[in-house]
Amino acid sequence: MYKILPMKFNIRITKTQNSRLSEVDFNNIPFGRVFSDHMFVVDYSEGEWKDPQIIPFGHFSIHPAAMALHYGQAIFEGMKASKSVDGAPLFLRPEMHAQRINASARRMCMPEIPEDLFVEALHNLVALDSAWIPPQEGSALYIRPYMFANDEFIGVKPSQNYKFVIFTGPVGPYYPKPVSLIAEEEYVRCAVRGGTGDAKVAGNYAASLLPARKANEKGYDQVMWLDSDEFKYVQEVGTMNIFFVIDGEVITPELNGGILAGITRDSIITILRDKGYTVTERAISVDELIEAHDAGKLQEVFGTGTAAVVAHVSKMSIRGRDLELPAMEEREVGVLAKREIDGLRAGTIADTHNWIVPVKALETVSI
Ligand SMILES: Cc1ncc(COP(=O)(O)O)c(C=O)c1O
């Protein structure tokens, strides 16, 4: 049996008969390996999105010539739903993710997904699987919207057919302890001037894997990407934007087309400015970082992103030198930024920017 929501897009809902929820231990969730009961799927053909549905989570089949597998027209988003202290499920700035996936779509010659369909699908899916949102502090329901080219065709051109999917899965804290970084002075991703660094496209991440593996082999957790022209200016880190605190000033690389416009980055810049900090978006070179470190002025380094929220950096390797960073007890800005985002999600800090969107109750009508 399926149900129809009395909403604009008539998303058909087929509920699972076999919930897997009881198999999950919310106190011990391996990141990215546990998936909730349902997923949203909609196909694009003949110039329109057709028959949006929520169905039990499971495999779908694709043709061996599906274009995404060959030419990489594949984009995605990463976002979270969490529960406030009184148990209400909510999103943080969901419309920003809808806008960003459409910006990625434009860059990759893919069709945009109507913003209200994206948001409506999120509400329905998360309302249906709200029992999958872990209540533990620092845990959340991770949400993965994505789209890929589905034409059965060999040849380099934009596909005519696409599949858009959203699935979700409970996750615990991403980086339980501070991370170490190594500045990458040999490889770049596709994030070069005029490239695809400001879009959330699958190929960017594929190109990051080899340097990331080499960084791990040298004992560092993550790569800190530098610009591709001079290997001089800092871009971002793995799946995070990066912030430095130098002599009381908060500095983050400007959005220059080569890095992703992180939604957490934007929230944290706003929060810190509200709190009276000077936050500067500008190019920052590794030389400046070394100089600030040696002068004792590099007070904090942290990454920001949906998965980690704020990940403190314990040390950075630049040009073969390990720069040790101040102890956690001395860090004020990154700690405050994380506390504010967590507090907004928990409902314990006032939402002055209207970023919190409560998940709408699922009003289903049987047919
Ligand atoms: C390359 C990259 N940079 C930065 C971010 C942080 O973006 P957001 O704060 O929107 O999660 C992400 C995560 O999506 C990312 O993949």
The ligand as a MOL file (V3000), in Angstrom:
LIG
                    3D

  0  0  0     0  0            999 V3000
M  V30 BEGIN CTAB
M  V30 COUNTS 16 16 0 0 0
M  V30 BEGIN ATOM
M  V30 1 C 35.2810 20.2590 -0.3450 0
M  V30 2 C 34.4040 20.7210 0.7560 0
M  V30 3 N 34.6580 21.8990 1.3430 0
M  V30 4 C 33.8910 22.3710 2.3400 0
M  V30 5 C 32.8010 21.6660 2.8070 0
M  V30 6 C 31.9490 22.2080 3.9040 0
M  V30 7 O 30.6950 22.5980 3.4070 0
M  V30 8 P 29.3980 22.5830 4.3230 0
M  V30 9 O 29.7000 23.4520 5.4890 0
M  V30 10 O 28.3220 23.1480 3.4630 0
M  V30 11 O 29.1560 21.1710 4.7200 0
M  V30 12 C 32.5120 20.4210 2.2270 0
M  V30 13 C 31.3480 19.6450 2.6790 0
M  V30 14 O 30.3320 19.6580 2.0320 0
M  V30 15 C 33.3230 19.9470 1.1790 0
M  V30 16 O 33.0750 18.7470 0.6180 0
M  V30 END ATOM
M  V30 BEGIN BOND
M  V30 1 1 1 2
M  V30 2 1 2 3
M  V30 3 2 2 15
M  V30 4 2 3 4
M  V30 5 1 4 5
M  V30 6 1 5 6
M  V30 7 2 5 12
M  V30 8 1 6 7
M  V30 9 1 7 8
M  V30 10 2 8 9
M  V30 11 1 8 10
M  V30 12 1 8 11
M  V30 13 1 12 13
M  V30 14 1 12 15
M  V30 15 2 13 14
M  V30 16 1 15 16
M  V30 END BOND
M  V30 END CTAB
M  END
